[in-house]
Every structure is written in structure tokens, then in C-alpha cells.
Amino acid sequence: PQVKAFVTQDIPFYHNLEMKHLPGADPELVLLSLRYEELERIPLSDMTREEINQLVQELGFYRKETPDAPVPEEFQFAPAKSLPILLPPQAPSADAKTPPKHDKEEHPDL
């Protein structure tokens, strides 16, 4: 009943989240790449409605105020992550035991 409530009442609020009914299959969240390649399957049977909502929001799905609300431009491809920023290799410092420090803002997808 928890998964069914999520499917019928919550999915319409999420951008880029679709429900496909497969008779006899256990409910699971299937994450796809932008090219529709399967990335991961997460079983939902033992989760509460609140846990499923928390999960999809943690995964980066955008929740609209109403099912028909517009989606801001920055969330059009959500939950897709931006490509990691490749940094040039750094020369070892004088103290080779200390790993180079990176600012968290250099990798917004981590």
C-alpha cells in the first residue's frame, strides 16, 4: 500500500520520474542514463512512502509544487549529474605525504 500511494499520489509531482506497470513484478526504481541505459535498480517493496519520497529527492529528482507547475531551467535534466570537472595533474608538493587539497566547489556533483 505504501508504494501504491507513492505511485498514485506522489509521482505526478516529480519531474523526469515515470511509472511503468509490469504485472507480477516487484516494485523497483530503475535509474536510467540520458541515453536510457540502465544504471541501477532499487527495490521499493519494503520502503514506506516517506522513505521513497526521501530517496528520490536525495537522488536529485525535482519535486514541483503542483503536478502542472513549470520546471525551472536548471532542473530540466534533473536528476542527471553534470560531468565531473577534470583538473590538470598537480606537481607534488615539497611535503609529498600531504595529499593535495581540493575545494569542494570544484566538484559540485560529489
C-alpha positions as CSV (number, residue, x, y, z in Angstrom):
1,P,0.0,0.0,0.0
2,Q,2.9,2.4,0.7
3,V,4.4,2.0,-2.8
4,K,0.9,2.3,-4.4
5,A,0.3,5.6,-2.5
6,F,3.6,6.9,-3.8
7,V,2.9,5.9,-7.3
8,T,-0.7,7.3,-7.4
9,Q,-0.2,10.4,-5.3
10,D,3.5,11.5,-5.5
11,I,4.9,10.6,-8.9
12,P,2.9,13.3,-10.7
13,F,4.8,15.9,-8.7
14,Y,8.3,14.7,-9.8
15,H,9.9,15.8,-13.0
16,N,11.5,13.1,-15.1
17,L,10.0,10.3,-13.0
18,E,7.7,7.8,-14.8
19,M,5.8,4.8,-13.7
20,K,5.8,1.7,-15.9
21,H,3.4,-1.1,-14.7
22,L,4.8,-4.6,-15.1
23,P,2.3,-7.2,-14.0
24,G,3.7,-9.5,-11.4
25,A,6.9,-7.6,-10.9
26,D,8.1,-6.4,-7.5
27,P,8.1,-2.5,-7.5
28,E,11.5,-1.1,-8.0
29,L,13.1,2.3,-9.0
30,V,15.1,1.9,-12.2
31,L,17.6,4.7,-12.8
32,L,18.4,5.4,-16.5
33,S,21.1,7.5,-18.1
34,L,20.3,10.3,-20.5
35,R,20.7,7.6,-23.2
36,Y,18.2,5.4,-21.5
37,E,20.8,2.9,-20.4
38,E,20.1,1.2,-17.1
39,L,22.3,2.4,-14.3
40,E,20.8,0.9,-11.1
41,R,17.7,-0.9,-9.8
42,I,16.5,-0.1,-6.2
43,P,13.8,-2.4,-4.7
44,L,10.9,-0.4,-3.2
45,S,8.7,-3.2,-1.6
46,D,10.0,-2.8,1.9
47,M,10.1,1.0,1.9
48,T,7.5,3.4,3.3
49,R,6.0,6.2,1.1
50,E,8.1,8.7,3.1
51,E,11.3,6.7,2.6
52,I,10.6,6.5,-1.2
53,N,10.0,10.3,-1.4
54,Q,13.2,10.9,0.6
55,L,15.1,8.6,-1.7
56,V,14.0,10.2,-5.0
57,Q,14.7,13.7,-3.6
58,E,18.2,12.6,-2.4
59,L,18.8,11.2,-5.9
60,G,18.1,14.7,-7.3
61,F,14.6,14.4,-8.7
62,Y,12.9,17.8,-8.8
63,R,9.6,17.9,-6.9
64,K,7.1,20.5,-8.3
65,E,4.7,22.5,-6.2
66,T,1.8,21.1,-8.3
67,P,1.8,18.4,-11.0
68,D,1.3,21.0,-13.7
69,A,3.9,23.6,-12.4
70,P,6.7,24.6,-14.7
71,V,10.1,23.2,-14.1
72,P,13.0,25.7,-13.7
73,E,15.6,25.6,-16.4
74,E,18.3,24.3,-14.1
75,F,16.2,21.2,-13.3
76,Q,15.1,20.3,-16.8
77,F,17.6,17.4,-16.9
78,A,17.4,16.6,-13.2
79,P,18.4,14.3,-11.7
80,A,21.2,14.0,-14.2
81,K,24.6,14.9,-12.8
82,S,26.9,17.2,-14.6
83,L,30.1,15.7,-15.9
84,P,33.0,15.8,-13.4
85,I,35.4,18.6,-13.9
86,L,38.8,17.2,-14.9
87,L,41.6,19.0,-13.2
88,P,45.2,19.1,-14.5
89,P,47.6,16.9,-12.6
90,Q,49.3,18.8,-9.8
91,A,53.0,18.7,-9.2
92,P,53.9,17.0,-5.9
93,S,54.4,19.5,-3.1
94,A,57.6,19.7,-1.0
95,D,55.8,17.5,1.6
96,A,54.8,14.5,-0.6
97,K,53.0,12.9,2.4
98,T,50.2,15.6,2.3
99,P,47.7,14.9,-0.5
100,P,46.7,18.0,-2.5
101,K,43.6,19.7,-1.2
102,H,40.7,20.4,-3.5
103,D,37.9,22.9,-2.8
104,K,34.5,21.2,-2.6
105,E,33.1,23.6,-5.2
106,E,35.4,22.2,-7.8
107,H,33.3,19.0,-7.9
108,P,29.6,20.1,-7.5
109,D,28.4,16.5,-8.4
110,L,30.2,14.8,-5.5
